[in-house]
Amino acid sequence: MAKVDIVKWIATIIQLIGYALTGLNIVPWNIYAFIIGIILWFLVGVMWKDRAIMVVHIGAFIAILGGYLSS
């Protein structure tokens, strides 16, 4: 299995954990999970040289950080 595939699946699992924690209202751990998942998905975008993946995860990071800081 390629390194990028490992990072991609770890990021996906962490993002799913973030969704579960949000559904269970377990904060701020949900935010931490999302931030880790976002960073890992951004790295996948870098490995693939896929700017769309990088941009969407930069946007997600800014949105989640802004929401966290304003709460």
PDB file of N, CA, C and O in Angstrom:
ATOM      1  N   MET A   1       0.854  -1.178   0.000  1.00  0.00           N
ATOM      2  CA  MET A   1       0.000   0.000   0.000  1.00  0.00           C
ATOM      3  C   MET A   1       0.898   1.238   0.000  1.00  0.00           C
ATOM      4  O   MET A   1       1.870   1.317   0.751  1.00  0.00           O
ATOM      5  N   ALA A   2       0.556   2.191  -0.846  1.00  0.00           N
ATOM      6  CA  ALA A   2       1.341   3.419  -0.973  1.00  0.00           C
ATOM      7  C   ALA A   2       1.178   4.289   0.276  1.00  0.00           C
ATOM      8  O   ALA A   2       0.150   4.253   0.953  1.00  0.00           O
ATOM      9  N   LYS A   3       2.215   5.065   0.557  1.00  0.00           N
ATOM     10  CA  LYS A   3       2.204   5.958   1.722  1.00  0.00           C
ATOM     11  C   LYS A   3       0.997   6.889   1.701  1.00  0.00           C
ATOM     12  O   LYS A   3       0.367   7.115   2.735  1.00  0.00           O
ATOM     13  N   VAL A   4       0.675   7.427   0.535  1.00  0.00           N
ATOM     14  CA  VAL A   4      -0.460   8.344   0.441  1.00  0.00           C
ATOM     15  C   VAL A   4      -1.765   7.636   0.794  1.00  0.00           C
ATOM     16  O   VAL A   4      -2.656   8.244   1.386  1.00  0.00           O
ATOM     17  N   ASP A   5      -1.888   6.361   0.437  1.00  0.00           N
ATOM     18  CA  ASP A   5      -3.103   5.617   0.773  1.00  0.00           C
ATOM     19  C   ASP A   5      -3.238   5.425   2.281  1.00  0.00           C
ATOM     20  O   ASP A   5      -4.344   5.476   2.819  1.00  0.00           O
ATOM     21  N   ILE A   6      -2.128   5.208   2.955  1.00  0.00           N
ATOM     22  CA  ILE A   6      -2.147   5.056   4.414  1.00  0.00           C
ATOM     23  C   ILE A   6      -2.594   6.367   5.062  1.00  0.00           C
ATOM     24  O   ILE A   6      -3.458   6.368   5.939  1.00  0.00           O
ATOM     25  N   VAL A   7      -2.006   7.475   4.628  1.00  0.00           N
ATOM     26  CA  VAL A   7      -2.371   8.787   5.180  1.00  0.00           C
ATOM     27  C   VAL A   7      -3.840   9.071   4.897  1.00  0.00           C
ATOM     28  O   VAL A   7      -4.560   9.561   5.767  1.00  0.00           O
ATOM     29  N   LYS A   8      -4.285   8.764   3.680  1.00  0.00           N
ATOM     30  CA  LYS A   8      -5.665   9.008   3.284  1.00  0.00           C
ATOM     31  C   LYS A   8      -6.644   8.250   4.174  1.00  0.00           C
ATOM     32  O   LYS A   8      -7.648   8.816   4.604  1.00  0.00           O
ATOM     33  N   TRP A   9      -6.368   6.985   4.456  1.00  0.00           N
ATOM     34  CA  TRP A   9      -7.283   6.185   5.281  1.00  0.00           C
ATOM     35  C   TRP A   9      -7.237   6.593   6.746  1.00  0.00           C
ATOM     36  O   TRP A   9      -8.265   6.587   7.422  1.00  0.00           O
ATOM     37  N   ILE A  10      -6.072   6.944   7.236  1.00  0.00           N
ATOM     38  CA  ILE A  10      -5.991   7.441   8.616  1.00  0.00           C
ATOM     39  C   ILE A  10      -6.782   8.746   8.740  1.00  0.00           C
ATOM     40  O   ILE A  10      -7.526   8.933   9.703  1.00  0.00           O
ATOM     41  N   ALA A  11      -6.622   9.644   7.770  1.00  0.00           N
ATOM     42  CA  ALA A  11      -7.356  10.911   7.780  1.00  0.00           C
ATOM     43  C   ALA A  11      -8.860  10.671   7.733  1.00  0.00           C
ATOM     44  O   ALA A  11      -9.619  11.334   8.439  1.00  0.00           O
ATOM     45  N   THR A  12      -9.286   9.733   6.912  1.00  0.00           N
ATOM     46  CA  THR A  12     -10.708   9.422   6.789  1.00  0.00           C
ATOM     47  C   THR A  12     -11.268   8.891   8.099  1.00  0.00           C
ATOM     48  O   THR A  12     -12.345   9.308   8.527  1.00  0.00           O
ATOM     49  N   ILE A  13     -10.556   7.982   8.735  1.00  0.00           N
ATOM     50  CA  ILE A  13     -11.005   7.422  10.015  1.00  0.00           C
ATOM     51  C   ILE A  13     -11.088   8.511  11.077  1.00  0.00           C
ATOM     52  O   ILE A  13     -12.048   8.564  11.845  1.00  0.00           O
ATOM     53  N   ILE A  14     -10.082   9.379  11.121  1.00  0.00           N
ATOM     54  CA  ILE A  14     -10.086  10.464  12.114  1.00  0.00           C
ATOM     55  C   ILE A  14     -11.243  11.426  11.841  1.00  0.00           C
ATOM     56  O   ILE A  14     -11.882  11.893  12.784  1.00  0.00           O
ATOM     57  N   GLN A  15     -11.523  11.729  10.582  1.00  0.00           N
ATOM     58  CA  GLN A  15     -12.654  12.600  10.255  1.00  0.00           C
ATOM     59  C   GLN A  15     -13.969  11.954  10.704  1.00  0.00           C
ATOM     60  O   GLN A  15     -14.838  12.634  11.249  1.00  0.00           O
ATOM     61  N   LEU A  16     -14.116  10.658  10.479  1.00  0.00           N
ATOM     62  CA  LEU A  16     -15.329   9.959  10.907  1.00  0.00           C
ATOM     63  C   LEU A  16     -15.468   9.980  12.431  1.00  0.00           C
ATOM     64  O   LEU A  16     -16.572  10.109  12.960  1.00  0.00           O
ATOM     65  N   ILE A  17     -14.353   9.853  13.118  1.00  0.00           N
ATOM     66  CA  ILE A  17     -14.377   9.967  14.587  1.00  0.00           C
ATOM     67  C   ILE A  17     -14.837  11.374  14.972  1.00  0.00           C
ATOM     68  O   ILE A  17     -15.628  11.530  15.903  1.00  0.00           O
ATOM     69  N   GLY A  18     -14.356  12.386  14.274  1.00  0.00           N
ATOM     70  CA  GLY A  18     -14.790  13.760  14.530  1.00  0.00           C
ATOM     71  C   GLY A  18     -16.289  13.919  14.360  1.00  0.00           C
ATOM     72  O   GLY A  18     -16.936  14.585  15.167  1.00  0.00           O
ATOM     73  N   TYR A  19     -16.853  13.312  13.312  1.00  0.00           N
ATOM     74  CA  TYR A  19     -18.302  13.368  13.109  1.00  0.00           C
ATOM     75  C   TYR A  19     -19.037  12.680  14.244  1.00  0.00           C
ATOM     76  O   TYR A  19     -20.045  13.188  14.734  1.00  0.00           O
ATOM     77  N   ALA A  20     -18.536  11.520  14.665  1.00  0.00           N
ATOM     78  CA  ALA A  20     -19.170  10.792  15.771  1.00  0.00           C
ATOM     79  C   ALA A  20     -19.111  11.603  17.057  1.00  0.00           C
ATOM     80  O   ALA A  20     -20.100  11.683  17.786  1.00  0.00           O
ATOM     81  N   LEU A  21     -17.965  12.204  17.338  1.00  0.00           N
ATOM     82  CA  LEU A  21     -17.836  13.019  18.546  1.00  0.00           C
ATOM     83  C   LEU A  21     -18.770  14.222  18.505  1.00  0.00           C
ATOM     84  O   LEU A  21     -19.325  14.621  19.528  1.00  0.00           O
ATOM     85  N   THR A  22     -18.942  14.800  17.311  1.00  0.00           N
ATOM     86  CA  THR A  22     -19.881  15.916  17.169  1.00  0.00           C
ATOM     87  C   THR A  22     -21.306  15.447  17.434  1.00  0.00           C
ATOM     88  O   THR A  22     -22.062  16.112  18.142  1.00  0.00           O
ATOM     89  N   GLY A  23     -21.668  14.309  16.870  1.00  0.00           N
ATOM     90  CA  GLY A  23     -23.001  13.764  17.091  1.00  0.00           C
ATOM     91  C   GLY A  23     -23.278  13.460  18.555  1.00  0.00           C
ATOM     92  O   GLY A  23     -24.415  13.562  19.013  1.00  0.00           O
ATOM     93  N   LEU A  24     -22.238  13.086  19.283  1.00  0.00           N
ATOM     94  CA  LEU A  24     -22.369  12.792  20.706  1.00  0.00           C
ATOM     95  C   LEU A  24     -22.135  14.030  21.568  1.00  0.00           C
ATOM     96  O   LEU A  24     -22.166  13.951  22.796  1.00  0.00           O
ATOM     97  N   ASN A  25     -21.904  15.165  20.929  1.00  0.00           N
ATOM     98  CA  ASN A  25     -21.660  16.442  21.604  1.00  0.00           C
ATOM     99  C   ASN A  25     -20.457  16.367  22.557  1.00  0.00           C
ATOM    100  O   ASN A  25     -20.496  16.877  23.677  1.00  0.00           O
ATOM    101  N   ILE A  26     -19.405  15.724  22.085  1.00  0.00           N
ATOM    102  CA  ILE A  26     -18.169  15.616  22.873  1.00  0.00           C
ATOM    103  C   ILE A  26     -17.194  16.657  22.341  1.00  0.00           C
ATOM    104  O   ILE A  26     -16.461  16.440  21.376  1.00  0.00           O
ATOM    105  N   VAL A  27     -17.226  17.799  23.020  1.00  0.00           N
ATOM    106  CA  VAL A  27     -16.379  18.921  22.622  1.00  0.00           C
ATOM    107  C   VAL A  27     -15.362  19.190  23.715  1.00  0.00           C
ATOM    108  O   VAL A  27     -15.691  18.961  24.879  1.00  0.00           O
ATOM    109  N   PRO A  28     -14.192  19.642  23.444  1.00  0.00           N
ATOM    110  CA  PRO A  28     -13.651  20.052  22.149  1.00  0.00           C
ATOM    111  C   PRO A  28     -12.955  18.921  21.397  1.00  0.00           C
ATOM    112  O   PRO A  28     -12.288  19.174  20.394  1.00  0.00           O
ATOM    113  N   TRP A  29     -13.096  17.684  21.857  1.00  0.00           N
ATOM    114  CA  TRP A  29     -12.397  16.574  21.196  1.00  0.00           C
ATOM    115  C   TRP A  29     -12.808  16.425  19.733  1.00  0.00           C
ATOM    116  O   TRP A  29     -11.999  16.017  18.899  1.00  0.00           O
ATOM    117  N   ASN A  30     -14.054  16.752  19.421  1.00  0.00           N
ATOM    118  CA  ASN A  30     -14.476  16.692  18.023  1.00  0.00           C
ATOM    119  C   ASN A  30     -13.670  17.666  17.166  1.00  0.00           C
ATOM    120  O   ASN A  30     -13.282  17.342  16.044  1.00  0.00           O
ATOM    121  N   ILE A  31     -13.424  18.850  17.699  1.00  0.00           N
ATOM    122  CA  ILE A  31     -12.648  19.847  16.961  1.00  0.00           C
ATOM    123  C   ILE A  31     -11.216  19.373  16.753  1.00  0.00           C
ATOM    124  O   ILE A  31     -10.648  19.536  15.673  1.00  0.00           O
ATOM    125  N   TYR A  32     -10.640  18.785  17.794  1.00  0.00           N
ATOM    126  CA  TYR A  32      -9.266  18.275  17.672  1.00  0.00           C
ATOM    127  C   TYR A  32      -9.182  17.199  16.585  1.00  0.00           C
ATOM    128  O   TYR A  32      -8.250  17.186  15.781  1.00  0.00           O
ATOM    129  N   ALA A  33     -10.170  16.301  16.573  1.00  0.00           N
ATOM    130  CA  ALA A  33     -10.185  15.246  15.553  1.00  0.00           C
ATOM    131  C   ALA A  33     -10.302  15.860  14.164  1.00  0.00           C
ATOM    132  O   ALA A  33      -9.582  15.470  13.244  1.00  0.00           O
ATOM    133  N   PHE A  34     -11.216  16.826  14.013  1.00  0.00           N
ATOM    134  CA  PHE A  34     -11.369  17.458  12.707  1.00  0.00           C
ATOM    135  C   PHE A  34     -10.092  18.155  12.269  1.00  0.00           C
ATOM    136  O   PHE A  34      -9.716  18.065  11.100  1.00  0.00           O
ATOM    137  N   ILE A  35      -9.424  18.841  13.170  1.00  0.00           N
ATOM    138  CA  ILE A  35      -8.195  19.546  12.804  1.00  0.00           C
ATOM    139  C   ILE A  35      -7.122  18.560  12.341  1.00  0.00           C
ATOM    140  O   ILE A  35      -6.438  18.805  11.348  1.00  0.00           O
ATOM    141  N   ILE A  36      -6.979  17.456  13.057  1.00  0.00           N
ATOM    142  CA  ILE A  36      -5.993  16.443  12.651  1.00  0.00           C
ATOM    143  C   ILE A  36      -6.361  15.866  11.285  1.00  0.00           C
ATOM    144  O   ILE A  36      -5.502  15.722  10.415  1.00  0.00           O
ATOM    145  N   GLY A  37      -7.636  15.537  11.103  1.00  0.00           N
ATOM    146  CA  GLY A  37      -8.085  15.007   9.815  1.00  0.00           C
ATOM    147  C   GLY A  37      -7.884  15.991   8.678  1.00  0.00           C
ATOM    148  O   GLY A  37      -7.471  15.611   7.582  1.00  0.00           O
ATOM    149  N   ILE A  38      -8.175  17.244   8.939  1.00  0.00           N
ATOM    150  CA  ILE A  38      -7.992  18.291   7.923  1.00  0.00           C
ATOM    151  C   ILE A  38      -6.518  18.403   7.534  1.00  0.00           C
ATOM    152  O   ILE A  38      -6.189  18.485   6.350  1.00  0.00           O
ATOM    153  N   ILE A  39      -5.644  18.408   8.522  1.00  0.00           N
ATOM    154  CA  ILE A  39      -4.204  18.504   8.237  1.00  0.00           C
ATOM    155  C   ILE A  39      -3.733  17.306   7.418  1.00  0.00           C
ATOM    156  O   ILE A  39      -2.977  17.456   6.458  1.00  0.00           O
ATOM    157  N   LEU A  40      -4.188  16.119   7.807  1.00  0.00           N
ATOM    158  CA  LEU A  40      -3.781  14.916   7.064  1.00  0.00           C
ATOM    159  C   LEU A  40      -4.318  14.931   5.634  1.00  0.00           C
ATOM    160  O   LEU A  40      -3.608  14.558   4.700  1.00  0.00           O
ATOM    161  N   TRP A  41      -5.582  15.364   5.457  1.00  0.00           N
ATOM    162  CA  TRP A  41      -6.116  15.451   4.097  1.00  0.00           C
ATOM    163  C   TRP A  41      -5.383  16.517   3.278  1.00  0.00           C
ATOM    164  O   TRP A  41      -5.194  16.353   2.073  1.00  0.00           O
ATOM    165  N   PHE A  42      -4.973  17.600   3.926  1.00  0.00           N
ATOM    166  CA  PHE A  42      -4.172  18.603   3.232  1.00  0.00           C
ATOM    167  C   PHE A  42      -2.863  17.967   2.744  1.00  0.00           C
ATOM    168  O   PHE A  42      -2.430  18.221   1.620  1.00  0.00           O
ATOM    169  N   LEU A  43      -2.237  17.141   3.591  1.00  0.00           N
ATOM    170  CA  LEU A  43      -1.008  16.457   3.194  1.00  0.00           C
ATOM    171  C   LEU A  43      -1.241  15.506   2.015  1.00  0.00           C
ATOM    172  O   LEU A  43      -0.384  15.370   1.142  1.00  0.00           O
ATOM    173  N   VAL A  44      -2.395  14.856   1.998  1.00  0.00           N
ATOM    174  CA  VAL A  44      -2.737  14.013   0.841  1.00  0.00           C
ATOM    175  C   VAL A  44      -2.784  14.877  -0.420  1.00  0.00           C
ATOM    176  O   VAL A  44      -2.266  14.483  -1.465  1.00  0.00           O
ATOM    177  N   GLY A  45      -3.403  16.048  -0.321  1.00  0.00           N
ATOM    178  CA  GLY A  45      -3.433  16.963  -1.457  1.00  0.00           C
ATOM    179  C   GLY A  45      -2.038  17.352  -1.918  1.00  0.00           C
ATOM    180  O   GLY A  45      -1.774  17.443  -3.117  1.00  0.00           O
ATOM    181  N   VAL A  46      -1.146  17.581  -0.958  1.00  0.00           N
ATOM    182  CA  VAL A  46       0.244  17.910  -1.305  1.00  0.00           C
ATOM    183  C   VAL A  46       0.903  16.730  -2.016  1.00  0.00           C
ATOM    184  O   VAL A  46       1.566  16.905  -3.038  1.00  0.00           O
ATOM    185  N   MET A  47       0.717  15.521  -1.466  1.00  0.00           N
ATOM    186  CA  MET A  47       1.336  14.325  -2.071  1.00  0.00           C
ATOM    187  C   MET A  47       0.829  14.083  -3.491  1.00  0.00           C
ATOM    188  O   MET A  47       1.584  13.653  -4.363  1.00  0.00           O
ATOM    189  N   TRP A  48      -0.445  14.360  -3.712  1.00  0.00           N
ATOM    190  CA  TRP A  48      -1.038  14.168  -5.034  1.00  0.00           C
ATOM    191  C   TRP A  48      -0.851  15.391  -5.927  1.00  0.00           C
ATOM    192  O   TRP A  48      -1.171  15.350  -7.115  1.00  0.00           O
ATOM    193  N   LYS A  49      -0.338  16.471  -5.359  1.00  0.00           N
ATOM    194  CA  LYS A  49      -0.236  17.755  -6.082  1.00  0.00           C
ATOM    195  C   LYS A  49      -1.623  18.191  -6.573  1.00  0.00           C
ATOM    196  O   LYS A  49      -1.783  18.673  -7.694  1.00  0.00           O
ATOM    197  N   ASP A  50      -2.613  18.007  -5.702  1.00  0.00           N
ATOM    198  CA  ASP A  50      -4.013  18.313  -6.021  1.00  0.00           C
ATOM    199  C   ASP A  50      -4.420  19.582  -5.270  1.00  0.00           C
ATOM    200  O   ASP A  50      -4.741  19.542  -4.083  1.00  0.00           O
ATOM    201  N   ARG A  51      -4.400  20.688  -5.977  1.00  0.00           N
ATOM    202  CA  ARG A  51      -4.689  21.977  -5.338  1.00  0.00           C
ATOM    203  C   ARG A  51      -6.117  22.066  -4.819  1.00  0.00           C
ATOM    204  O   ARG A  51      -6.363  22.731  -3.812  1.00  0.00           O
ATOM    205  N   ALA A  52      -7.063  21.411  -5.485  1.00  0.00           N
ATOM    206  CA  ALA A  52      -8.452  21.466  -5.031  1.00  0.00           C
ATOM    207  C   ALA A  52      -8.587  20.861  -3.632  1.00  0.00           C
ATOM    208  O   ALA A  52      -9.286  21.418  -2.786  1.00  0.00           O
ATOM    209  N   ILE A  53      -7.937  19.749  -3.384  1.00  0.00           N
ATOM    210  CA  ILE A  53      -7.978  19.128  -2.055  1.00  0.00           C
ATOM    211  C   ILE A  53      -7.302  20.044  -1.039  1.00  0.00           C
ATOM    212  O   ILE A  53      -7.788  20.191   0.082  1.00  0.00           O
ATOM    213  N   MET A  54      -6.195  20.654  -1.422  1.00  0.00           N
ATOM    214  CA  MET A  54      -5.505  21.556  -0.499  1.00  0.00           C
ATOM    215  C   MET A  54      -6.377  22.766  -0.164  1.00  0.00           C
ATOM    216  O   MET A  54      -6.483  23.144   1.003  1.00  0.00           O
ATOM    217  N   VAL A  55      -6.996  23.368  -1.163  1.00  0.00           N
ATOM    218  CA  VAL A  55      -7.800  24.571  -0.949  1.00  0.00           C
ATOM    219  C   VAL A  55      -9.016  24.270  -0.077  1.00  0.00           C
ATOM    220  O   VAL A  55      -9.315  25.030   0.844  1.00  0.00           O
ATOM    221  N   VAL A  56      -9.710  23.186  -0.348  1.00  0.00           N
ATOM    222  CA  VAL A  56     -10.905  22.883   0.439  1.00  0.00           C
ATOM    223  C   VAL A  56     -10.550  22.618   1.896  1.00  0.00           C
ATOM    224  O   VAL A  56     -11.334  22.934   2.790  1.00  0.00           O
ATOM    225  N   HIS A  57      -9.381  22.044   2.143  1.00  0.00           N
ATOM    226  CA  HIS A  57      -9.007  21.762   3.528  1.00  0.00           C
ATOM    227  C   HIS A  57      -8.411  22.985   4.228  1.00  0.00           C
ATOM    228  O   HIS A  57      -8.484  23.084   5.453  1.00  0.00           O
ATOM    229  N   ILE A  58      -7.836  23.896   3.490  1.00  0.00           N
ATOM    230  CA  ILE A  58      -7.456  25.188   4.085  1.00  0.00           C
ATOM    231  C   ILE A  58      -8.726  25.930   4.500  1.00  0.00           C
ATOM    232  O   ILE A  58      -8.801  26.491   5.594  1.00  0.00           O
ATOM    233  N   GLY A  59      -9.721  25.926   3.614  1.00  0.00           N
ATOM    234  CA  GLY A  59     -11.001  26.553   3.947  1.00  0.00           C
ATOM    235  C   GLY A  59     -11.661  25.903   5.151  1.00  0.00           C
ATOM    236  O   GLY A  59     -12.191  26.595   6.019  1.00  0.00           O
ATOM    237  N   ALA A  60     -11.632  24.585   5.207  1.00  0.00           N
ATOM    238  CA  ALA A  60     -12.220  23.869   6.343  1.00  0.00           C
ATOM    239  C   ALA A  60     -11.486  24.213   7.629  1.00  0.00           C
ATOM    240  O   ALA A  60     -12.113  24.397   8.672  1.00  0.00           O
ATOM    241  N   PHE A  61     -10.164  24.302   7.560  1.00  0.00           N
ATOM    242  CA  PHE A  61      -9.371  24.637   8.741  1.00  0.00           C
ATOM    243  C   PHE A  61      -9.712  26.032   9.252  1.00  0.00           C
ATOM    244  O   PHE A  61      -9.894  26.231  10.453  1.00  0.00           O
ATOM    245  N   ILE A  62      -9.798  26.995   8.338  1.00  0.00           N
ATOM    246  CA  ILE A  62     -10.127  28.373   8.721  1.00  0.00           C
ATOM    247  C   ILE A  62     -11.519  28.422   9.337  1.00  0.00           C
ATOM    248  O   ILE A  62     -11.723  29.086  10.353  1.00  0.00           O
ATOM    249  N   ALA A  63     -12.470  27.728   8.736  1.00  0.00           N
ATOM    250  CA  ALA A  63     -13.843  27.728   9.251  1.00  0.00           C
ATOM    251  C   ALA A  63     -13.928  27.092  10.633  1.00  0.00           C
ATOM    252  O   ALA A  63     -14.569  27.639  11.530  1.00  0.00           O
ATOM    253  N   ILE A  64     -13.296  25.958  10.805  1.00  0.00           N
ATOM    254  CA  ILE A  64     -13.395  25.261  12.091  1.00  0.00           C
ATOM    255  C   ILE A  64     -12.627  26.007  13.177  1.00  0.00           C
ATOM    256  O   ILE A  64     -13.070  26.060  14.325  1.00  0.00           O
ATOM    257  N   LEU A  65     -11.483  26.582  12.825  1.00  0.00           N
ATOM    258  CA  LEU A  65     -10.724  27.353  13.804  1.00  0.00           C
ATOM    259  C   LEU A  65     -11.474  28.617  14.185  1.00  0.00           C
ATOM    260  O   LEU A  65     -11.526  28.973  15.362  1.00  0.00           O
ATOM    261  N   GLY A  66     -12.050  29.293  13.215  1.00  0.00           N
ATOM    262  CA  GLY A  66     -12.834  30.495  13.498  1.00  0.00           C
ATOM    263  C   GLY A  66     -14.022  30.197  14.388  1.00  0.00           C
ATOM    264  O   GLY A  66     -14.304  30.947  15.322  1.00  0.00           O
ATOM    265  N   GLY A  67     -14.722  29.106  14.103  1.00  0.00           N
ATOM    266  CA  GLY A  67     -15.851  28.715  14.939  1.00  0.00           C
ATOM    267  C   GLY A  67     -15.433  28.362  16.349  1.00  0.00           C
ATOM    268  O   GLY A  67     -16.113  28.710  17.315  1.00  0.00           O
ATOM    269  N   TYR A  68     -14.309  27.668  16.465  1.00  0.00           N
ATOM    270  CA  TYR A  68     -13.806  27.264  17.768  1.00  0.00           C
ATOM    271  C   TYR A  68     -13.404  28.491  18.601  1.00  0.00           C
ATOM    272  O   TYR A  68     -13.721  28.577  19.787  1.00  0.00           O
ATOM    273  N   LEU A  69     -12.713  29.423  17.972  1.00  0.00           N
ATOM    274  CA  LEU A  69     -12.238  30.607  18.673  1.00  0.00           C
ATOM    275  C   LEU A  69     -13.372  31.552  19.062  1.00  0.00           C
ATOM    276  O   LEU A  69     -13.263  32.276  20.052  1.00  0.00           O
ATOM    277  N   SER A  70     -14.460  31.549  18.292  1.00  0.00           N
ATOM    278  CA  SER A  70     -15.576  32.441  18.603  1.00  0.00           C
ATOM    279  C   SER A  70     -16.555  31.848  19.603  1.00  0.00           C
ATOM    280  O   SER A  70     -17.459  32.537  20.074  1.00  0.00           O
ATOM    281  N   SER A  71     -16.378  30.571  19.929  1.00  0.00           N
ATOM    282  CA  SER A  71     -17.336  29.948  20.876  1.00  0.00           C
ATOM    283  C   SER A  71     -16.907  30.123  22.318  1.00  0.00           C
ATOM    284  O   SER A  71     -17.597  29.662  23.227  1.00  0.00           O
TER     285      SER A  71
END
